[in-house]
Amino acid sequence: MTTTLTKPGTPAAEPRRRRSRAARAGGQLYAGPIAYVILALFTLGSLFPLVWTAIAASRDNNRLAQTPPPFWFGSNLMHNLQVAWSDANLGKAFWNTTIVAGISAATIVLLSTIAGFAFAKLRFKGRGALMLIVIGTMMVPPQLSIIPLYMVVARLDWTDQLQAVILPSLVSAFGVFFMRQYLLQSLPDEIIEAARVDGASSWRVVWHVVFPAARPAMAVLGMLMFVQTWNDFLWPFLVLTQTGNPTVQVAIAGLGRGYTPDQSLIMAGALLGTLPLLLVFAVFGKQIVGGIMQGAVKG
């Protein structure tokens, strides 16, 4: 067996040497064919549930019950979407969910940023114990609070009203922890001290220093909270009705009722409920990822 060694000065060794220098210097790295295959498989696996939902929404209930199931689009998509939109009153449900998710996400981002700054940069007695309590609330299953929370809502006569869904979601322990961790790394103490020297109060420091520095994390947290509130089902299903003030998930739960549920209508409603989230990610996803990377580089 003959072993061929590539001399350092030969043309074949030059590209490898340049790639090695680029990797050590933090330059651009190039993916190989295996990386593209793995990424393609993960992409197909991630898109399959959405594609299957669209396929099922374009068929009728009889075809979905057959074996094997359909693997391509049918001709009933627009009809099923129109029926799902009218039967579930999705127009009002979209409006209600936008209000609930928008108010909840904005309030969580605002309060979490302020509380995260306090836990990250301010010195006060009991800071560590309070932070442990905040983290401890994340370990409590949300199902445990449903009964006492429902009793409070019933006493306030808020059943089937949007404030019954909005008020319990105005704060988030995860949001406080997320913003605290981000501000610990991305907000230098020297900037806060310089603002103090200039005579800025705590609220002015929050407005002019903390909010601009935390903008990438605030965008990510707002997106996560908006999606979480949009997809929330259990608590809205308990306090809202499908004919009064439903959210999207509550309205979709009323589709396909009967002895034999119409799966095609259910899938059509699920597809309509997913489209706004896809639109938000398509419009703002690149900016949010760019903001995360910018904050990481500055930190």
C-alpha positions in Angstrom: 0.0 0.0 0.0 1.4 3.4 -1.0 0.7 6.5 1.1 0.8 9.8 -0.7 1.7 12.8 1.5 0.8 16.3 0.4 3.6 18.7 0.7 2.8 22.0 2.4 3.7 24.0 -0.8 1.6 22.0 -3.3 -1.6 23.5 -4.7 -3.8 20.7 -3.2 -2.7 21.7 0.4 -3.3 25.4 -0.1 -7.2 25.4 0.1 -7.1 23.3 3.3 -4.5 25.7 4.8 -6.7 28.7 4.0 -9.8 27.1 5.5 -7.8 26.2 8.6 -6.5 29.8 9.0 -10.1 31.2 8.4 -11.5 28.9 11.1 -8.8 29.9 13.6 -9.3 33.6 12.8 -13.1 33.4 13.1 -13.7 33.7 9.4 -16.4 32.1 7.3 -16.8 28.3 7.4 -18.3 26.2 4.7 -20.7 23.4 5.3 -20.2 20.0 3.7 -22.7 17.8 1.9 -23.5 15.9 5.2 -24.5 19.1 6.9 -26.9 19.9 4.0 -28.5 16.5 4.2 -29.0 16.8 7.9 -30.5 20.3 7.6 -32.8 19.1 4.8 -34.1 16.2 6.9 -34.8 18.4 9.9 -36.5 21.0 7.7 -38.8 18.3 6.1 -39.6 16.9 9.6 -40.5 20.3 10.9 -42.7 21.2 7.9 -44.5 17.9 7.8 -47.2 18.7 10.5 -48.1 22.0 8.7 -48.2 20.4 5.3 -50.3 17.5 6.6 -52.7 20.0 8.2 -53.1 21.7 4.8 -53.6 18.4 3.0 -56.2 17.2 5.5 -58.0 20.6 5.3 -58.3 20.2 1.5 -60.0 16.8 1.8 -63.4 15.6 3.0 -64.0 13.6 6.2 -64.7 10.3 4.2 -61.4 10.5 2.5 -59.5 11.1 5.7 -61.0 8.0 7.2 -59.7 5.8 4.4 -56.5 3.8 4.5 -53.9 4.8 3.4 -54.6 8.5 4.1 -54.1 11.1 1.4 -50.7 12.5 0.8 -51.5 15.3 -1.6 -53.9 18.2 -1.7 -57.5 17.9 -2.7 -60.1 20.4 -4.1 -62.0 21.3 -0.9 -59.5 23.6 0.8 -61.3 26.9 0.1 -64.7 25.4 0.9 -63.5 24.0 4.2 -61.8 27.3 5.2 -65.0 29.2 4.5 -67.1 26.8 6.5 -64.7 26.8 9.4 -64.5 30.6 9.4 -68.3 31.0 9.5 -69.1 28.1 11.8 -66.5 28.9 14.5 -67.0 32.7 14.3 -63.3 33.0 13.7 -63.5 36.7 12.8 -64.4 37.7 16.3 -62.1 35.0 17.7 -59.1 36.5 15.8 -59.9 40.0 17.1 -60.2 38.8 20.7 -57.0 36.7 20.6 -55.1 39.6 19.1 -56.2 41.9 21.9 -55.4 39.3 24.6 -52.1 38.3 23.2 -51.0 41.8 22.4 -51.8 43.2 25.8 -50.3 40.3 27.6 -47.1 40.2 25.6 -46.6 44.0 25.9 -47.2 44.0 29.6 -45.0 41.0 30.3 -42.2 42.6 28.3 -42.4 45.9 30.2 -42.7 44.4 33.7 -40.2 41.7 33.1 -37.6 44.2 31.8 -38.0 46.4 34.8 -38.0 43.5 37.3 -35.1 41.9 35.5 -33.1 45.1 35.7 -33.8 45.3 39.5 -32.7 41.7 40.1 -29.6 42.1 37.8 -28.2 45.5 38.7 -29.8 46.9 41.8 -28.6 46.0 45.3 -31.4 45.6 47.9 -32.1 43.4 50.9 -33.6 40.0 50.1 -32.8 40.1 46.4 -31.6 36.5 46.3 -34.5 35.2 48.3 -37.0 37.0 46.1 -35.3 35.7 43.0 -35.5 32.1 44.3 -39.3 32.6 45.0 -39.8 33.8 41.4 -37.9 30.8 40.0 -39.8 28.5 42.4 -43.1 29.7 40.9 -42.0 28.3 37.6 -41.9 24.8 39.1 -45.5 24.9 40.2 -47.9 23.2 37.7 -50.3 25.8 36.3 -53.2 23.3 36.7 -52.9 23.7 40.5 -54.0 27.4 40.3 -57.0 26.8 38.0 -59.6 26.2 40.8 -58.8 29.2 43.0 -58.3 31.4 40.0 -61.7 30.4 38.6 -63.3 31.1 42.0 -61.9 34.6 41.9 -63.1 35.2 38.4 -66.6 33.9 39.3 -66.8 36.2 42.3 -65.8 39.2 40.1 -68.5 38.1 37.5 -65.9 38.1 34.8 -67.0 34.8 33.2 -66.9 35.0 29.4 -65.1 38.4 29.5 -61.6 39.0 28.1 -60.2 40.5 31.3 -60.6 37.0 32.8 -57.9 35.8 30.4 -55.8 39.0 30.2 -55.2 39.7 33.9 -53.8 36.3 35.0 -51.3 36.5 32.1 -49.9 40.0 32.8 -46.8 38.7 34.6 -44.4 35.9 33.9 -41.7 34.4 36.1 -39.9 33.1 33.0 -39.9 36.6 31.6 -38.3 38.0 34.7 -35.7 35.3 34.8 -35.0 35.7 31.0 -34.5 39.5 31.2 -32.3 39.2 34.4 -30.0 36.8 32.7 -29.7 38.9 29.6 -29.1 42.2 31.4 -26.4 40.6 33.6 -24.4 39.9 30.5 -25.3 42.7 28.1 -25.6 45.8 30.3 -22.2 46.9 31.8 -22.3 48.4 35.3 -20.1 51.3 34.0 -23.0 52.6 31.8 -25.3 52.7 34.8 -22.7 54.4 36.9 -22.1 57.0 34.2 -25.9 57.7 34.1 -26.0 58.1 37.8 -23.1 60.6 37.7 -25.0 62.6 35.2 -27.9 62.8 37.7 -30.3 60.3 36.2 -32.9 58.8 38.4 -33.6 55.0 38.5 -36.6 55.4 36.2 -34.6 57.6 33.8 -31.9 54.9 33.7 -34.5 52.3 32.9 -36.0 54.4 30.1 -32.8 55.7 28.5 -30.3 52.9 29.3 -32.0 49.6 30.1 -34.7 49.6 27.4 -32.3 50.4 24.5 -29.8 47.8 25.8 -32.5 45.1 26.3 -34.3 45.7 23.0 -33.2 42.4 21.3 -34.2 40.3 24.3 -37.5 42.3 24.7 -38.3 41.4 21.0 -37.6 37.8 21.6 -39.6 37.7 24.9 -42.5 39.5 23.2 -42.6 37.0 20.4 -42.5 34.1 22.8 -45.2 35.5 25.0 -47.4 36.4 22.0 -47.2 32.9 20.6 -47.8 31.3 24.0 -50.9 33.4 24.7 -52.2 32.9 21.2 -51.9 29.1 21.6 -53.2 29.0 25.2 -56.3 26.7 25.4 -57.0 25.4 28.9 -57.7 28.5 30.9 -59.6 30.4 28.0 -61.7 27.2 27.5 -62.8 27.3 31.1 -63.7 31.0 31.4 -64.9 31.8 27.8 -67.7 30.4 25.7 -67.7 29.6 22.0 -70.7 31.8 21.3 -69.7 34.8 23.5 -66.1 36.0 23.5 -64.0 33.1 22.3 -60.3 33.1 21.5 -59.0 31.3 18.5 -58.3 28.0 20.3 -61.7 28.0 22.0 -63.5 28.7 18.7 -61.6 25.9 17.0 -62.6 23.5 19.8 -66.2 24.0 18.7 -65.6 22.8 15.1 -66.6 19.4 13.9 -69.0 18.8 16.7 -71.3 15.9 16.4 -71.4 12.1 16.7 -68.7 11.9 14.0 -66.3 14.9 14.2 -65.5 16.4 10.9 -61.7 16.2 10.9 -61.4 18.2 7.7 -63.1 21.2 9.3 -61.0 20.9 12.4 -57.8 20.9 10.3 -59.1 23.9 8.3 -59.7 25.8 11.6 -56.3 24.8 12.9 -54.7 26.0 9.6 -56.4 29.4 9.9 -55.3 29.7 13.5 -51.7 29.0 12.5 -51.4 31.4 9.6 -51.2 34.6 11.7 -48.2 33.1 13.6 -46.5 32.1 10.4 -47.0 35.6 9.1 -45.5 37.2 12.2 -42.5 34.9 12.0 -42.1 35.6 8.3 -42.2 39.4 8.8 -40.2 39.8 12.1 -38.2 36.6 12.4 -35.1 37.9 10.6 -35.1 41.2 12.6 -35.4 39.3 15.9 -32.6 36.9 15.1 -30.5 39.8 13.9 -31.2 41.6 17.2 -30.2 38.5 19.2 -26.9 38.2 17.3 -26.2 42.0 17.7 -26.8 41.8 21.4 -24.6 38.8 21.7 -21.7 40.5 19.9 -22.1 43.6 22.1 -22.2 41.5 25.3 
